[in-house]
């Protein structure tokens, strides 16, 4: 897992370097704080092929900073945090025997393909698709009985949405994305590691809505 995390960190640093240094000519910057939900999540956290956990819907919040030129291509930096992600609270799966705090954090660098309808200034709509790579951190903190567990893994995401602008500077963004972790912690494929908290086959969807501030250009 350490080797995979190192490669993931290197790749994420390259992506972030490209995003922060490459700026298309006459580019708009789009800053979007957002709120939403994560859903459809599942993982194999204890590295046993037949034990897959499904997770409930959870709130998520974060923000993105994107740069888009007059063409269709752009770049984006996206950060999101989903608290209480791994806790089960419905039906007979409500774990109230001990206090648990858990979360999933994603830090992604993405490429955007978006078509401006109505121009790149003033009122208009810009639907887009996006995809990229980055880091995913899963964390579970136990109050008393167990040691805290965490995993930092390489992840990919893809999805799409649309910006709807009401003026030169303000608009709304609706967005849906799929996230998947790439870490596999069963090194030899034979021995399950109960003490290694990994996000093997971890995936979920995220739906958000946010206020976009457009500036630059």
C-alpha positions, -999 to 999 in steps of 0.1 A, spaced: 0 0 0 29 24 7 42 20 -29 8 26 -43 3 57 -22 37 71 -33 28 66 -70 -6 82 -63 10 112 -46 34 117 -75 6 115 -100 -16 139 -81 13 164 -78 18 163 -115 -19 168 -122 -21 197 -97 11 213 -112 -5 212 -147 -38 227 -134 -20 256 -116 4 264 -144 -15 259 -176 -40 286 -184 -58 288 -217 -57 322 -235 -86 345 -223 -97 320 -198 -125 323 -173 -119 310 -137 -149 293 -122 -150 290 -84 -178 267 -71 -185 259 -35 -211 231 -33 -232 208 -12 -247 174 -21 -249 137 -13 -228 106 -19 -248 75 -28 -244 40 -43 -212 34 -22 -197 0 -16 -163 -14 -6 -144 -44 7 -127 -28 36 -113 -60 52 -99 -74 20 -121 -105 18 -136 -111 -16 -170 -123 -3 -175 -95 22 -187 -63 4 -202 -35 25 -228 -11 10 -229 24 24 -258 47 29 -264 82 15 -244 109 32 -240 146 29 -209 159 12 -195 194 8 -165 209 -9 -154 232 -37 -138 233 -72 -117 258 -91 -118 254 -128 -103 273 -157 -122 274 -191 -112 291 -223 -133 302 -253 -129 266 -266 -143 234 -252 -113 223 -230 -106 232 -194 -89 220 -162 -103 216 -127 -91 211 -91 -118 195 -69 -119 189 -31 -147 172 -13 -154 159 23 -181 134 33 -184 130 71 -198 98 87 -194 79 55 -188 44 69 -214 44 97 -246 23 93 -278 39 108 -308 22 92 -328 -9 102 -309 -35 122 -276 -22 110 -275 7 135 -242 4 153 -247 22 187 -224 0 207 -196 25 205 -189 59 191 -175 60 156 -164 89 135 -156 83 98 -151 102 66 -140 101 30 -120 129 15 -112 133 -22 -87 156 -39 -88 153 -77 -73 170 -107 -97 168 -138 -99 176 -175 -132 193 -185 -148 193 -219 -176 219 -220 -195 235 -248 -206 272 -241 -242 278 -253 -249 315 -256 -212 325 -254 -187 326 -226 -200 358 -210 -233 370 -197 -263 347 -195 -257 312 -209 -254 275 -203 -223 254 -204 -228 216 -202 -197 195 -196 -182 162 -190 -151 157 -168 -127 130 -157 -94 128 -137 -72 112 -111 -63 121 -76 -62 109 -40 -89 94 -18 -86 92 20 -109 69 40 -108 72 78 -125 55 107 -119 67 143 -131 45 172 -137 61 205 -125 34 229 -124 -1 216 -101 -1 186 -72 18 170 -81 44 144 -79 32 108 -72 51 76 -62 45 40 -48 69 14 -53 56 -21 -51 66 -58 -86 72 -73 -102 81 -106 -135 99 -112 -157 109 -142 -190 125 -147 -207 156 -160 -231 185 -153 -239 220 -164 -232 256 -154 -262 279 -158 -251 316 -157 -275 344 -148 -250 372 -153 -213 378 -161 -202 366 -127 -229 344 -110 -244 310 -119 -255 276 -106 -238 243 -112 -254 209 -111 -230 179 -111 -230 141 -109 -197 121 -107 -186 85 -101 -155 78 -79 -135 46 -77 -104 38 -56 -76 18 -73 -59 4 -42 -58 -34 -37 -43 -43 -3 -42 -81 -7 -5 -83 -19 -2 -120 -26 -39 -127 -34 -41 -155 -8 -41 -141 28 -68 -117 39 -54 -89 61 -79 -81 88 -58 -54 103 -52 -35 70 -80 -10 64 -80 -7 26 -106 5 1 -104 -25 -22 -130 -20 -50 -143 11 -32 -167 32 -53 -195 57 -49 -215 84 -67 -217 120 -58 -244 145 -67 -239 182 -59 -253 217 -66 -233 248 -61 -230 286 -67 -204 294 -93 -185 327 -93 -170 335 -127 -140 359 -129 -109 366 -150 -111 364 -188 
